[in-house]
Each structure stands twice: as C-alpha cells, then as structure tokens.
Amino acid sequence: MSIISHHLNKKLYLGDIYRVQAQNTDMIQQFLDMERPVVIKGLIDTWPARILWTLDYLEKVCNNSNVNYVPLDANNRTAYKKISNMPFSEFFRSLKDILCNEHHYNKYKKLYLTVTRIMTHPNRDAPQLPQLLKDIEVPNFIPIKRLWSINLWLGAGGNTSYLHFDPDQNILTVLKGSKKFILFPPSEAKLLYQNTSKNTNRLMSSVDIFDNIDTTKYPKIFMAKYYEVEIKEGESIYIPPGWWHAVVSSKDLNLAVNFWWLVKPVCLLKFSRVSSRQLWRIKNKWLCILFPTWISKYIKPKIGI
C-alpha cells in the first residue's frame, strides 16, 4: 500500500524496505556489500544528540556559525539548484517564527538548512558546525578513511525533494520528525528521464513525480518499479550510490544527520552518465584523499558538497 502521494504506476510498487536492528552488524554489512537499501533501527539510541538537540540547544551552540540553505519553490520542493549561505542566527529566527505561527509569512519562510557540514574529511575545507560532532557517533561500519562528510539538515517541515541520486554511499538518520522515501534501483534509471541538458543537474530527473506527469512527454516513468518507506524519529536508512530517491518531510520540525562516504575507485565506472563536471568532482574527492598536497598546491579543485 502506497504511503506517499505521487503519480507513479502503483501496480509497480515493490513494497517497503527491509528493517534491521543496529545490533545486527553482520546483516547490516551484508546490505552494504550488496548495495541494497536497509532501514536501521536503534542506530542512534546512544547518541547524546537524541536528548540534547532541542532548538534551544542548537541556538546556543550554533548561533555564531554560518550554515547552508536552499530556497523552496512554490510547491515546497528542494531543487538544489543553488546552495547559499547565511548566519545560523538569521536562519533560526525565521525557523522559530514559522514553527510558532504557521500562518506567518516572511522572506525566509521557504528555506531549508541543507548539507551543513558537522565533520569533513581532513583534506578538505573545515566543517561549519564542528561543535556538534561530540553529540553524535560514526557507525562502526562506515570506513573512516573514506568518510567524506557528516551533514546537518533542518527545516520547518512539509518540504519535498525532487527525484535524484547520489554518487556516494549514504546513511541518513532522523532525529526530529519523519521522512518518507520513494526509491528506484539503478536498473530503473533508463526510465527516469535523467537530466541531460546543459546547465542542469545531471544527478536529477526532469520529472516531478509528485505533480501531474505528462504521459506523452514522460511515458516510460510509468514502467519504473519502486519502493516506499517511512523513516521515523530515531531510525536511519542506508541509500546506496546510484539509487534514485525522492523525499517527503513530515509537516513539523524536521532534523536529520547524514553520512556520505566515498565509493571504491572502481565504482566510478558506474556513473558514466553524469556530466563531465560532476564526474570530475567525484574523482577529485579521491584525489584529495590520495594526493592532498599535490591537489591543494596545483589544482585546488572545487569539489562541491
């Protein structure tokens, strides 16, 4: 039974994602080795953040830091076309105002704090919120040498992301609110209308699956098989590289942390359909790890998020 409002072919719904307890590390590792999504329950039960991370706490420890954000469009979608920067104190004022009065509107109403780095690989730029690192724990199945970043996501709720995929391994955990996911295996990519035009994000689809879909323009999307799953507060989801997904946040305060770590170098061959610029950024991540001095001295690449 579908748990998300969308316009896909509901006859091709494959069901929920398998769930496993955090203590079952052998099974979790099997899913990672197979690159299959899995929901992990109890992964963050021992995190201090589970208790500490209230809005008052975040205001106290983050107020003097800068954070990344994206504007939401008229449909509350996060398109990720441009990531901007502002002081946390400024973002927080608007967030609290919205949460206290849902009918209040100001110029910051439709913003989402996104990809704000709590920790980064030692060979890249310093994180923005390192003071939060002490409140979380890196899962022991994540290879530390390939851990690229730990990121904070925060919003007033109700926002959705367009259909996209990530080239990195990803664990996302929800600390406040909940998130619903639609996921497509990489085998369905040929049906998902990946962006190919110049100046578009090649990691995204050109189809808005939450809106009425033009059946003449995008007929193949109705042949795509997909999963749906809800990640509740305290739960985590592993999203393998190349798995397409769209996300719907619950209509309340949403707070999440995610871990991105690099695929093995041989896996770069999987992403031949991304643009040359994006593929170069993916490769640069590995170059920054293997040859940090040479990279910083001669190339100084813009490696993105």
Buried (B, 14 or more C-beta within 10 A) or exposed (E): EEEBEBBBEEEEBEEEBEEBEBEEEEBBEEBBEEBBBBBBBBBBEEBEBBEBBEBEBBBEBBEEBBBBBBBBBEEBBBBBEEBEEBBBBBBBBBBBBBBEEEEEEEEBBBBBBBBBBBBBBEBBEEBBBBBBEEBBEBBEBBEEEBBBBBBBBBBBBBBBBBBBBBBBBBBBBBBBBBBBBBBBBBEBBEBBBBBEEEEEBBBBBBBBBBEEBEEEEBEEBBEBBBBBBBBEBBBBBBBBBBBBBBBBBBBEBBBBBBBBBBBEEEBBEBBEBBBEEBBBBBBBBBBBBEBBEEBEEEEEBEBEB
